[in-house]
């Protein structure tokens, strides 16, 4: 893992301000075929991206790769709000930091375009 200029390998490197997810609370991965549908809570979100946490060792990690383009279904707060299908790119897959997130993997997602409400 590369260090930043202060020697901290876990320093923030994201270019956009992130906030706790409010409009959307979870994202669904439907990779088709024999892969089950997975739904994960959002850790945080920015204007053009999001971060989710996945348990290290989860089977879905075998099907994800940096640069992969997917249509992901983002769910809004509230049970009556429709989900939004967003064309998204996996930007990074990073091991969690020691402490609270050490058994988790952070998946950085860049939202490329909105496609439709589902």
MOPAC internal coordinates of N, CA, C and O (Angstrom, degrees):
PM7 1SCF
backbone

  N    0.0000 0     0.00 0     0.00 0    0    0    0
  C    1.4465 1     0.00 0     0.00 0    1    0    0
  C    1.5275 1   107.72 1     0.00 0    2    1    0
  O    1.2310 1   119.82 1   -49.56 1    3    2    1
  N    1.3146 1   117.95 1   130.44 1    3    2    1
  C    1.4591 1   122.19 1  -176.79 1    5    3    2
  C    1.5233 1   111.22 1   -74.68 1    6    5    3
  O    1.2310 1   121.02 1   -37.97 1    7    6    5
  N    1.3203 1   115.65 1   142.03 1    7    6    5
  C    1.4545 1   121.46 1   175.37 1    9    7    6
  C    1.5175 1   110.06 1   -85.84 1   10    9    7
  O    1.2310 1   120.34 1   -27.58 1   11   10    9
  N    1.3335 1   116.96 1   152.42 1   11   10    9
  C    1.4548 1   120.21 1   169.59 1   13   11   10
  C    1.5207 1   107.64 1   -83.72 1   14   13   11
  O    1.2310 1   119.60 1     2.97 1   15   14   13
  N    1.3254 1   118.38 1  -177.03 1   15   14   13
  C    1.4630 1   120.67 1  -175.84 1   17   15   14
  C    1.5310 1   113.16 1   -67.80 1   18   17   15
  O    1.2310 1   118.98 1   166.97 1   19   18   17
  N    1.3041 1   119.54 1   -13.03 1   19   18   17
  C    1.4610 1   122.33 1   177.02 1   21   19   18
  C    1.5270 1   112.41 1   -98.92 1   22   21   19
  O    1.2310 1   119.87 1  -175.37 1   23   22   21
  N    1.3024 1   117.85 1     4.63 1   23   22   21
  C    1.4543 1   120.90 1   179.09 1   25   23   22
  C    1.5161 1   114.74 1    81.84 1   26   25   23
  O    1.2310 1   119.29 1  -169.02 1   27   26   25
  N    1.3268 1   118.96 1    10.98 1   27   26   25
  C    1.4610 1   122.48 1  -179.26 1   29   27   26
  C    1.5310 1   109.05 1  -101.60 1   30   29   27
  O    1.2310 1   119.47 1   -71.07 1   31   30   29
  N    1.3399 1   118.62 1   108.93 1   31   30   29
  C    1.4691 1   119.78 1  -177.83 1   33   31   30
  C    1.5230 1   113.20 1   -71.17 1   34   33   31
  O    1.2310 1   119.64 1   169.63 1   35   34   33
  N    1.3410 1   118.30 1   -10.37 1   35   34   33
  C    1.4557 1   121.06 1  -177.60 1   37   35   34
  C    1.5211 1   112.52 1  -107.92 1   38   37   35
  O    1.2310 1   119.51 1  -167.52 1   39   38   37
  N    1.3162 1   118.54 1    12.48 1   39   38   37
  C    1.4645 1   121.93 1  -178.58 1   41   39   38
  C    1.5292 1   110.53 1   -65.17 1   42   41   39
  O    1.2310 1   120.87 1   -29.77 1   43   42   41
  N    1.3109 1   115.95 1   150.23 1   43   42   41
  C    1.4650 1   122.96 1   179.14 1   45   43   42
  C    1.5350 1   110.03 1   -63.39 1   46   45   43
  O    1.2310 1   120.23 1   -51.73 1   47   46   45
  N    1.3283 1   117.16 1   128.27 1   47   46   45
  C    1.4588 1   121.60 1   179.69 1   49   47   46
  C    1.5242 1   112.40 1  -121.37 1   50   49   47
  O    1.2310 1   120.08 1   178.86 1   51   50   49
  N    1.3351 1   117.46 1    -1.14 1   51   50   49
  C    1.4561 1   119.74 1  -175.94 1   53   51   50
  C    1.5236 1   109.93 1   -74.30 1   54   53   51
  O    1.2310 1   120.64 1   -37.42 1   55   54   53
  N    1.3331 1   116.38 1   142.58 1   55   54   53
  C    1.4573 1   120.97 1  -174.77 1   57   55   54
  C    1.5209 1   113.40 1   -85.59 1   58   57   55
  O    1.2310 1   119.24 1   159.94 1   59   58   57
  N    1.3172 1   119.05 1   -20.06 1   59   58   57
  C    1.4552 1   121.90 1  -178.97 1   61   59   58
  C    1.5132 1   111.19 1  -107.61 1   62   61   59
  O    1.2310 1   120.92 1   -32.00 1   63   62   61
  N    1.3260 1   115.84 1   148.00 1   63   62   61
  C    1.4583 1   121.59 1   175.67 1   65   63   62
  C    1.5262 1   108.73 1   -61.87 1   66   65   63
  O    1.2310 1   120.55 1   -45.09 1   67   66   65
  N    1.3106 1   116.56 1   134.91 1   67   66   65
  C    1.4590 1   122.05 1   177.16 1   69   67   66
  C    1.5134 1   108.90 1  -111.48 1   70   69   67
  O    1.2310 1   121.27 1   -33.64 1   71   70   69
  N    1.3246 1   115.18 1   146.36 1   71   70   69
  C    1.4590 1   120.27 1   174.61 1   73   71   70
  C    1.5157 1   108.00 1  -132.97 1   74   73   71
  O    1.2310 1   121.16 1   -17.66 1   75   74   73
  N    1.3068 1   115.39 1   162.34 1   75   74   73
  C    1.4593 1   119.85 1   176.43 1   77   75   74
  C    1.5260 1   108.03 1   -58.53 1   78   77   75
  O    1.2310 1   120.40 1   -41.86 1   79   78   77
  N    1.3026 1   116.84 1   138.14 1   79   78   77
  C    1.4642 1   121.30 1  -178.83 1   81   79   78
  C    1.5173 1   110.05 1   -59.26 1   82   81   79
  O    1.2310 1   120.51 1   -52.96 1   83   82   81
  N    1.3354 1   116.64 1   127.04 1   83   82   81
  C    1.4593 1   118.97 1   178.24 1   85   83   82
  C    1.5283 1   111.25 1  -123.88 1   86   85   83
  O    1.2310 1   119.64 1   126.88 1   87   86   85
  N    1.3314 1   118.30 1   -53.12 1   87   86   85
  C    1.4673 1   119.24 1  -179.73 1   89   87   86
  C    1.5288 1   110.54 1   -64.75 1   90   89   87
  O    1.2310 1   120.82 1   130.46 1   91   90   89
  N    1.3152 1   116.05 1   -49.54 1   91   90   89
  C    1.4581 1   120.97 1   178.23 1   93   91   90
  C    1.5224 1   108.38 1  -104.38 1   94   93   91
  O    1.2310 1   120.27 1   -37.68 1   95   94   93
  N    1.3295 1   117.09 1   142.32 1   95   94   93
  C    1.4602 1   118.94 1   179.73 1   97   95   94
  C    1.5145 1   113.10 1  -117.03 1   98   97   95
  O    1.2310 1   119.85 1   163.06 1   99   98   97
  N    1.3448 1   117.89 1   -16.94 1   99   98   97
  C    1.4573 1   119.31 1   178.68 1  101   99   98
  C    1.5243 1   110.07 1  -153.62 1  102  101   99
  O    1.2310 1   121.61 1   -15.23 1  103  102  101
  N    1.3256 1   114.53 1   164.77 1  103  102  101
  C    1.4562 1   121.18 1   179.90 1  105  103  102
  C    1.5305 1   108.49 1  -135.04 1  106  105  103
  O    1.2310 1   121.41 1   -39.47 1  107  106  105
  N    1.3392 1   114.92 1   140.53 1  107  106  105
  C    1.4599 1   121.30 1  -178.07 1  109  107  106
  C    1.5208 1   109.83 1  -109.62 1  110  109  107
  O    1.2310 1   121.12 1   -48.66 1  111  110  109
  N    1.3345 1   115.46 1   131.34 1  111  110  109
  C    1.4599 1   123.36 1   174.49 1  113  111  110
  C    1.5185 1   107.56 1  -104.01 1  114  113  111
  O    1.2310 1   120.28 1   -63.30 1  115  114  113
  N    1.3205 1   117.06 1   116.70 1  115  114  113
  C    1.4586 1   122.00 1   174.40 1  117  115  114
  C    1.5198 1   106.18 1  -121.60 1  118  117  115
  O    1.2310 1   120.83 1   -84.23 1  119  118  117
  N    1.3311 1   116.02 1    95.77 1  119  118  117
  C    1.4582 1   121.30 1  -174.98 1  121  119  118
  C    1.5255 1   112.91 1   -88.75 1  122  121  119
  O    1.2310 1   120.70 1   178.59 1  123  122  121
  N    1.3272 1   116.26 1    -1.41 1  123  122  121
  C    1.4638 1   120.54 1   177.04 1  125  123  122
  C    1.5134 1   112.67 1    75.12 1  126  125  123
  O    1.2310 1   121.73 1     4.20 1  127  126  125
  N    1.3173 1   114.29 1  -175.80 1  127  126  125
  C    1.4590 1   120.27 1   179.43 1  129  127  126
  C    1.5108 1   112.37 1    60.67 1  130  129  127
  O    1.2310 1   120.79 1    43.93 1  131  130  129
  N    1.3178 1   116.10 1  -136.07 1  131  130  129
  C    1.4558 1   121.19 1  -177.23 1  133  131  130
  C    1.5369 1   112.91 1   -93.52 1  134  133  131
  O    1.2310 1   120.70 1  -176.95 1  135  134  133
  N    1.3395 1   116.26 1     3.05 1  135  134  133
  C    1.4623 1   120.11 1  -179.72 1  137  135  134
  C    1.5303 1   108.86 1   -80.99 1  138  137  135
  O    1.2310 1   119.70 1   -52.49 1  139  138  137
  N    1.3236 1   118.18 1   127.51 1  139  138  137
  C    1.4717 1   119.94 1   178.80 1  141  139  138
  C    1.5320 1   110.96 1   -62.78 1  142  141  139
  O    1.2310 1   120.79 1   -19.86 1  143  142  141
  N    1.3142 1   116.10 1   160.14 1  143  142  141
  C    1.4591 1   121.72 1   173.82 1  145  143  142
  C    1.5246 1   107.39 1   -80.43 1  146  145  143
  O    1.2310 1   120.71 1   -48.00 1  147  146  145
  N    1.3159 1   116.25 1   132.00 1  147  146  145
  C    1.4608 1   122.11 1   179.68 1  149  147  146
  C    1.5182 1   109.07 1  -116.60 1  150  149  147
  O    1.2310 1   120.54 1   -35.69 1  151  150  149
  N    1.3287 1   116.58 1   144.31 1  151  150  149
  C    1.4563 1   121.69 1   174.93 1  153  151  150
  C    1.5290 1   107.76 1  -131.14 1  154  153  151
  O    1.2310 1   121.15 1   -49.09 1  155  154  153
  N    1.3499 1   115.41 1   130.91 1  155  154  153
  C    1.4564 1   121.73 1  -177.02 1  157  155  154
  C    1.5166 1   109.91 1  -129.12 1  158  157  155
  O    1.2310 1   121.03 1   -33.28 1  159  158  157
  N    1.3285 1   115.64 1   146.72 1  159  158  157
  C    1.4568 1   120.88 1   173.67 1  161  159  158
  C    1.5155 1   110.34 1   -73.43 1  162  161  159
  O    1.2310 1   120.71 1   -31.59 1  163  162  161
  N    1.3180 1   116.24 1   148.41 1  163  162  161
  C    1.4585 1   121.11 1   177.12 1  165  163  162
  C    1.5194 1   110.28 1   -83.24 1  166  165  163
  O    1.2310 1   120.41 1   -42.75 1  167  166  165
  N    1.3057 1   116.82 1   137.25 1  167  166  165
  C    1.4691 1   121.96 1   176.08 1  169  167  166
  C    1.5121 1   109.45 1   -80.83 1  170  169  167
  O    1.2310 1   121.00 1   128.01 1  171  170  169
  N    1.3260 1   115.70 1   -51.99 1  171  170  169
  C    1.4587 1   121.05 1   177.84 1  173  171  170
  C    1.5141 1   108.89 1  -156.28 1  174  173  171
  O    1.2310 1   121.11 1    -7.57 1  175  174  173
  N    1.3284 1   115.48 1   172.43 1  175  174  173
  C    1.4553 1   120.62 1  -174.47 1  177  175  174
  C    1.5216 1   109.40 1  -148.78 1  178  177  175
  O    1.2310 1   120.59 1   -29.74 1  179  178  177
  N    1.3294 1   116.48 1   150.26 1  179  178  177
  C    1.4576 1   122.34 1   173.98 1  181  179  178
  C    1.5226 1   106.76 1  -126.71 1  182  181  179
  O    1.2310 1   120.74 1     4.97 1  183  182  181
  N    1.3101 1   116.18 1  -175.03 1  183  182  181
  C    1.4585 1   119.47 1  -179.08 1  185  183  182
  C    1.5250 1   112.08 1   -61.61 1  186  185  183
  O    1.2310 1   119.78 1   145.82 1  187  186  185
  N    1.3314 1   118.03 1   -34.18 1  187  186  185
  C    1.4614 1   121.43 1  -175.34 1  189  187  186
  C    1.5205 1   114.50 1  -121.67 1  190  189  187
  O    1.2310 1   119.79 1  -167.39 1  191  190  189
  N    1.3153 1   118.00 1    12.61 1  191  190  189
  C    1.4515 1   117.83 1  -177.11 1  193  191  190
  C    1.5079 1   112.92 1  -163.15 1  194  193  191
  O    1.2310 1   122.07 1     0.00 1  195  194  193
  N    1.3148 1   113.63 1   180.00 1  195  194  193
  C    1.4614 1   120.29 1  -179.50 1  197  195  194
  C    1.5191 1   108.28 1  -154.56 1  198  197  195
  O    1.2310 1   121.21 1   -16.22 1  199  198  197
  N    1.3189 1   115.29 1   163.78 1  199  198  197
  C    1.4559 1   121.30 1   176.05 1  201  199  198
  C    1.5214 1   107.84 1  -131.33 1  202  201  199
  O    1.2310 1   120.93 1   -46.57 1  203  202  201
  N    1.3219 1   115.82 1   133.43 1  203  202  201
  C    1.4570 1   120.58 1   175.12 1  205  203  202
  C    1.5185 1   108.61 1  -120.84 1  206  205  203
  O    1.2310 1   121.01 1   -22.36 1  207  206  205
  N    1.3064 1   115.68 1   157.64 1  207  206  205
  C    1.4594 1   121.72 1   176.78 1  209  207  206
  C    1.5252 1   108.62 1  -112.48 1  210  209  207
  O    1.2310 1   121.00 1   -48.35 1  211  210  209
  N    1.3149 1   115.70 1   131.65 1  211  210  209
  C    1.4680 1   122.30 1   178.96 1  213  211  210
  C    1.5210 1   107.43 1  -125.91 1  214  213  211
  O    1.2310 1   120.57 1   -41.40 1  215  214  213
  N    1.3051 1   116.51 1   138.60 1  215  214  213
  C    1.4665 1   120.73 1   178.39 1  217  215  214
  C    1.5283 1   109.48 1   -60.27 1  218  217  215
  O    1.2310 1   120.88 1   -49.06 1  219  218  217
  N    1.3296 1   115.92 1   130.94 1  219  218  217
  C    1.4652 1   120.92 1   177.01 1  221  219  218
  C    1.5286 1   108.64 1   -56.65 1  222  221  219
  O    1.2310 1   120.30 1   -43.34 1  223  222  221
  N    1.3071 1   117.02 1   136.66 1  223  222  221
  C    1.4526 1   121.70 1  -179.39 1  225  223  222
  C    1.5165 1   114.41 1    89.96 1  226  225  223
  O    1.2310 1   119.82 1   176.52 1  227  226  225
  N    1.3352 1   117.95 1    -3.48 1  227  226  225
  C    1.4633 1   120.90 1   178.54 1  229  227  226
  C    1.5298 1   109.91 1   -61.73 1  230  229  227
  O    1.2310 1   120.89 1   -39.88 1  231  230  229
  N    1.3168 1   115.90 1   140.12 1  231  230  229
  C    1.4670 1   121.27 1  -177.44 1  233  231  230
  C    1.5234 1   113.07 1   -60.42 1  234  233  231
  O    1.2310 1   119.47 1   151.11 1  235  234  233
  N    1.3343 1   118.61 1   -28.89 1  235  234  233
  C    1.4687 1   119.14 1  -178.51 1  237  235  234
  C    1.5268 1   111.66 1   -64.82 1  238  237  235
  O    1.2310 1   119.81 1   154.27 1  239  238  237
  N    1.3187 1   117.96 1   -25.73 1  239  238  237
  C    1.4689 1   120.17 1  -179.63 1  241  239  238
  C    1.5230 1   112.12 1   -61.24 1  242  241  239
  O    1.2310 1   120.28 1   154.53 1  243  242  241
  N    1.3267 1   117.07 1   -25.47 1  243  242  241
  C    1.4691 1   121.16 1   177.48 1  245  243  242
  C    1.5314 1   111.70 1   -68.82 1  246  245  243
  O    1.2310 1   120.19 1   162.91 1  247  246  245
  N    1.3336 1   117.23 1   -17.09 1  247  246  245
  C    1.4663 1   122.04 1  -175.65 1  249  247  246
  C    1.5220 1   113.06 1  -108.13 1  250  249  247
  O    1.2310 1   120.15 1  -176.04 1  251  250  249
  N    1.3352 1   117.32 1     3.96 1  251  250  249
  C    1.4562 1   121.05 1  -177.81 1  253  251  250
  C    1.5199 1   110.20 1  -114.55 1  254  253  251
  O    1.2310 1   120.72 1   -35.83 1  255  254  253
  N    1.3389 1   116.22 1   144.17 1  255  254  253
  C    1.4562 1   121.31 1   179.14 1  257  255  254
  C    1.5232 1   109.87 1  -146.13 1  258  257  255
  O    1.2310 1   120.79 1   -32.82 1  259  258  257
  N    1.3027 1   116.09 1   147.18 1  259  258  257
  C    1.4605 1   121.04 1   175.96 1  261  259  258
  C    1.5287 1   108.72 1   -59.66 1  262  261  259
  O    1.2310 1   120.64 1   -45.45 1  263  262  261
  N    1.3336 1   116.38 1   134.55 1  263  262  261
  C    1.4539 1   122.01 1  -178.67 1  265  263  262
  C    1.5223 1   113.91 1    92.81 1  266  265  263
  O    1.2310 1   120.22 1   167.90 1  267  266  265
  N    1.3132 1   117.19 1   -12.10 1  267  266  265
  C    1.4599 1   122.10 1  -179.64 1  269  267  266
  C    1.5326 1   109.89 1   -66.49 1  270  269  267
  O    1.2310 1   120.54 1   -46.01 1  271  270  269
  N    1.3324 1   116.58 1   133.99 1  271  270  269
  C    1.4628 1   122.80 1   178.21 1  273  271  270
  C    1.5285 1   107.62 1  -102.64 1  274  273  271
  O    1.2310 1   120.78 1   -51.89 1  275  274  273
  N    1.3345 1   116.12 1   128.11 1  275  274  273
  C    1.4622 1   121.90 1  -177.30 1  277  275  274
  C    1.5190 1   110.24 1  -135.96 1  278  277  275
  O    1.2310 1   120.63 1   -27.47 1  279  278  277
  N    1.3194 1   116.40 1   152.53 1  279  278  277
  C    1.4620 1   121.64 1   168.09 1  281  279  278
  C    1.5186 1   106.16 1   -93.65 1  282  281  279
  O    1.2310 1   120.74 1   -71.12 1  283  282  281
  N    1.3326 1   116.19 1   108.88 1  283  282  281
  C    1.4583 1   121.39 1  -177.19 1  285  283  282
  C    1.5125 1   109.57 1  -107.56 1  286  285  283
  O    1.2310 1   121.22 1   -37.20 1  287  286  285
  N    1.3089 1   115.28 1   142.80 1  287  286  285
  C    1.4554 1   121.42 1  -179.64 1  289  287  286
  C    1.5225 1   108.57 1   -97.88 1  290  289  287
  O    1.2310 1   120.82 1   -64.74 1  291  290  289
  N    1.3440 1   116.03 1   115.26 1  291  290  289
  C    1.4604 1   122.80 1   179.72 1  293  291  290
  C    1.5220 1   108.62 1   -98.08 1  294  293  291
  O    1.2310 1   120.86 1   -52.92 1  295  294  293
  N    1.3222 1   115.96 1   127.08 1  295  294  293
  C    1.4569 1   121.64 1  -179.07 1  297  295  294
  C    1.5241 1   109.94 1   -99.81 1  298  297  295
  O    1.2310 1   121.05 1   -45.93 1  299  298  297
  N    1.3320 1   115.60 1   134.07 1  299  298  297
  C    1.4556 1   121.91 1   178.31 1  301  299  298
  C    1.5170 1   110.31 1   -87.02 1  302  301  299
  O    1.2310 1   121.09 1   -15.52 1  303  302  301
  N    1.3272 1   115.53 1   164.48 1  303  302  301
  C    1.4608 1   121.08 1   175.21 1  305  303  302
  C    1.5277 1   109.09 1   -61.49 1  306  305  303
  O    1.2310 1   119.99 1   -35.51 1  307  306  305
  N    1.2947 1   117.62 1   144.49 1  307  306  305
  C    1.4688 1   121.99 1   177.61 1  309  307  306
  C    1.5101 1   111.83 1    93.78 1  310  309  307
  O    1.2310 1   120.63 1   -39.71 1  311  310  309
  N    1.2979 1   116.41 1   140.29 1  311  310  309
  C    1.4670 1   120.59 1  -174.27 1  313  311  310
  C    1.5224 1   113.43 1   -75.90 1  314  313  311
  O    1.2310 1   119.35 1   162.00 1  315  314  313
  N    1.3412 1   118.85 1   -18.00 1  315  314  313
  C    1.4593 1   120.35 1  -177.03 1  317  315  314
  C    1.5226 1   113.37 1   -98.76 1  318  317  315
  O    1.2310 1   120.02 1  -179.86 1  319  318  317
  N    1.3255 1   117.56 1     0.14 1  319  318  317
  C    1.4569 1   120.28 1   179.08 1  321  319  318
  C    1.5220 1   109.74 1   -83.06 1  322  321  319
  O    1.2310 1   120.44 1   -44.13 1  323  322  321
  N    1.3299 1   116.77 1   135.87 1  323  322  321
  C    1.4644 1   118.60 1   178.44 1  325  323  322
  C    1.5219 1   110.89 1   -72.13 1  326  325  323
  O    1.2310 1   120.85 1   -24.79 1  327  326  325
  N    1.3052 1   115.97 1   155.21 1  327  326  325
  C    1.4625 1   121.03 1   174.50 1  329  327  326
  C    1.5216 1   108.49 1   -79.15 1  330  329  327
  O    1.2310 1   120.79 1   -23.15 1  331  330  329
  N    1.3190 1   116.09 1   156.85 1  331  330  329
  C    1.4579 1   121.52 1   177.82 1  333  331  330
  C    1.5177 1   108.09 1  -116.15 1  334  333  331
  O    1.2310 1   120.46 1   -51.20 1  335  334  333
  N    1.3225 1   116.73 1   128.80 1  335  334  333
  C    1.4528 1   121.96 1   177.98 1  337  335  334
  C    1.5272 1   107.53 1   -87.65 1  338  337  335
  O    1.2310 1   120.59 1   -59.19 1  339  338  337
  N    1.3390 1   116.48 1   120.81 1  339  338  337
  C    1.4595 1   121.53 1  -176.66 1  341  339  338
  C    1.5203 1   110.08 1  -123.41 1  342  341  339
  O    1.2310 1   120.80 1   -55.34 1  343  342  341
  N    1.3219 1   116.08 1   124.66 1  343  342  341
  C    1.4679 1   119.80 1   173.52 1  345  343  342
  C    1.5216 1   106.32 1   -68.73 1  346  345  343
  O    1.2310 1   120.83 1   -55.11 1  347  346  345
  N    1.3324 1   116.02 1   124.89 1  347  346  345
  C    1.4554 1   121.34 1  -171.45 1  349  347  346
  C    1.5232 1   110.62 1  -137.07 1  350  349  347
  O    1.2310 1   121.57 1   -25.97 1  351  350  349
  N    1.3285 1   114.61 1   154.03 1  351  350  349
  C    1.4595 1   121.29 1   177.98 1  353  351  350
  C    1.5264 1   108.84 1  -120.24 1  354  353  351
  O    1.2310 1   120.72 1   -43.44 1  355  354  353
  N    1.3171 1   116.22 1   136.56 1  355  354  353
  C    1.4580 1   120.05 1   174.63 1  357  355  354
  C    1.5265 1   106.99 1   -78.60 1  358  357  355
  O    1.2310 1   120.84 1   -63.03 1  359  358  357
  N    1.3336 1   116.01 1   116.97 1  359  358  357
  C    1.4610 1   122.12 1  -175.99 1  361  359  358
  C    1.5234 1   112.50 1   -93.72 1  362  361  359
  O    1.2310 1   120.57 1   144.99 1  363  362  361
  N    1.3172 1   116.52 1   -35.01 1  363  362  361
  C    1.4663 1   118.44 1   177.27 1  365  363  362
  C    1.5216 1   109.68 1  -156.19 1  366  365  363
  O    1.2310 1   121.89 1   -25.35 1  367  366  365
  N    1.3095 1   113.98 1   154.65 1  367  366  365
  C    1.4610 1   123.41 1   173.16 1  369  367  366
  C    1.5230 1   104.14 1  -129.73 1  370  369  367
  O    1.2310 1   120.78 1   -70.64 1  371  370  369
  N    1.3387 1   116.11 1   109.36 1  371  370  369
  C    1.4515 1   121.54 1  -169.17 1  373  371  370
  C    1.5227 1   111.03 1  -127.66 1  374  373  371
  O    1.2310 1   120.89 1   -45.85 1  375  374  373
  N    1.3170 1   115.91 1   134.15 1  375  374  373
  C    1.4662 1   120.24 1   175.67 1  377  375  374
  C    1.5158 1   109.47 1   -62.02 1  378  377  375
  O    1.2310 1   120.78 1   -38.29 1  379  378  377
  N    1.3309 1   116.12 1   141.71 1  379  378  377
  C    1.4577 1   121.46 1   179.85 1  381  379  378
  C    1.5151 1   112.59 1   -65.07 1  382  381  379
  O    1.2310 1   120.79 1   -21.14 1  383  382  381
  N    1.3133 1   116.10 1   158.86 1  383  382  381
  C    1.4566 1   122.30 1  -179.22 1  385  383  382
  C    1.5254 1   110.66 1   -76.72 1  386  385  383
  O    1.2310 1   120.20 1   -26.71 1  387  386  385
  N    1.3211 1   117.23 1   153.29 1  387  386  385
  C    1.4706 1   119.73 1   177.14 1  389  387  386
  C    1.5220 1   111.03 1   -57.86 1  390  389  387
  O    1.2310 1   121.20 1   -34.30 1  391  390  389
  N    1.3132 1   115.30 1   145.70 1  391  390  389
  C    1.4647 1   119.87 1  -177.97 1  393  391  390
  C    1.5083 1   110.21 1   106.45 1  394  393  391
  O    1.2310 1   120.41 1    55.30 1  395  394  393
  N    1.3182 1   116.81 1  -124.70 1  395  394  393
  C    1.4626 1   122.19 1  -174.79 1  397  395  394
  C    1.5243 1   114.18 1   -63.04 1  398  397  395
  O    1.2310 1   119.57 1   147.42 1  399  398  397
  N    1.3310 1   118.42 1   -32.58 1  399  398  397
  C    1.4641 1   121.14 1  -172.47 1  401  399  398
  C    1.5246 1   114.11 1  -111.26 1  402  401  399
  O    1.2310 1   119.44 1  -164.72 1  403  402  401
  N    1.3241 1   118.68 1    15.28 1  403  402  401
  C    1.4590 1   119.35 1  -172.34 1  405  403  402
  C    1.5313 1   114.00 1   -68.67 1  406  405  403
  O    1.2310 1   118.66 1   158.96 1  407  406  405
  N    1.3089 1   120.16 1   -21.04 1  407  406  405
  C    1.4610 1   122.43 1   177.62 1  409  407  406
  C    1.5203 1   111.67 1  -100.77 1  410  409  407
  O    1.2310 1   121.20 1  -161.00 1  411  410  409
  N    1.3224 1   115.31 1    19.00 1  411  410  409
  C    1.4533 1   121.41 1  -178.46 1  413  411  410
  C    1.5228 1   110.62 1  -123.42 1  414  413  411
  O    1.2310 1   121.33 1   -19.43 1  415  414  413
  N    1.3221 1   115.06 1   160.57 1  415  414  413
  C    1.4539 1   122.32 1   174.57 1  417  415  414
  C    1.5191 1   106.86 1  -119.42 1  418  417  415
  O    1.2310 1   120.53 1   -47.14 1  419  418  417
  N    1.3383 1   116.58 1   132.86 1  419  418  417
  C    1.4576 1   121.22 1   177.20 1  421  419  418
  C    1.5252 1   108.76 1   -92.81 1  422  421  419
  O    1.2310 1   121.07 1   -51.13 1  423  422  421
  N    1.3219 1   115.56 1   128.87 1  423  422  421
  C    1.4648 1   121.74 1   177.30 1  425  423  422
  C    1.5250 1   106.83 1  -111.05 1  426  425  423
  O    1.2310 1   120.78 1   -64.14 1  427  426  425
  N    1.3170 1   116.11 1   115.86 1  427  426  425
  C    1.4618 1   121.14 1   177.03 1  429  427  426
  C    1.5147 1   109.44 1   -90.56 1  430  429  427
  O    1.2310 1   120.75 1   -51.56 1  431  430  429
  N    1.3216 1   116.17 1   128.44 1  431  430  429
  C    1.4642 1   122.27 1  -176.35 1  433  431  430
  C    1.5193 1   108.83 1  -120.30 1  434  433  431
  O    1.2310 1   120.33 1   -50.40 1  435  434  433
  N    1.3101 1   116.97 1   129.60 1  435  434  433
  C    1.4608 1   122.28 1   173.19 1  437  435  434
  C    1.5187 1   107.87 1  -101.32 1  438  437  435
  O    1.2310 1   120.48 1   -54.18 1  439  438  437
  N    1.3260 1   116.69 1   125.82 1  439  438  437
  C    1.4612 1   121.16 1   179.24 1  441  439  438
  C    1.5213 1   107.80 1   -83.55 1  442  441  439
  O    1.2310 1   120.92 1   -60.52 1  443  442  441
  N    1.3236 1   115.86 1   119.48 1  443  442  441
  C    1.4578 1   121.02 1  -177.15 1  445  443  442
  C    1.5222 1   112.38 1   -89.47 1  446  445  443
  O    1.2310 1   120.75 1   136.02 1  447  446  445
  N    1.3346 1   116.17 1   -43.98 1  447  446  445
  C    1.4667 1   119.42 1   179.12 1  449  447  446
  C    1.5235 1   110.22 1  -165.76 1  450  449  447
  O    1.2310 1   121.87 1   -31.26 1  451  450  449
  N    1.3347 1   114.02 1   148.74 1  451  450  449
  C    1.4640 1   119.43 1   173.01 1  453  451  450
  C    1.5128 1   107.24 1   -81.20 1  454  453  451
  O    1.2310 1   120.39 1   -40.26 1  455  454  453
  N    1.3125 1   116.85 1   139.74 1  455  454  453
  C    1.4523 1   119.34 1   177.64 1  457  455  454
  C    1.5169 1   112.00 1  -110.32 1  458  457  455
  O    1.2310 1   120.00 1   125.42 1  459  458  457
  N    1.3191 1   117.60 1   -54.58 1  459  458  457
  C    1.4672 1   117.93 1  -178.04 1  461  459  458
  C    1.5164 1   111.22 1  -168.44 1  462  461  459
  O    1.2310 1   121.51 1   -19.69 1  463  462  461
  N    1.3255 1   114.71 1   160.31 1  463  462  461
  C    1.4669 1   120.70 1   172.10 1  465  463  462
  C    1.5053 1   107.88 1   -82.07 1  466  465  463
  O    1.2310 1   120.14 1   -36.67 1  467  466  465
  N    1.2957 1   117.34 1   143.33 1  467  466  465
  C    1.4705 1   122.04 1   177.64 1  469  467  466
  C    1.4965 1   109.70 1  -119.60 1  470  469  467
  O    1.2310 1   120.10 1   180.00 1  471  470  469

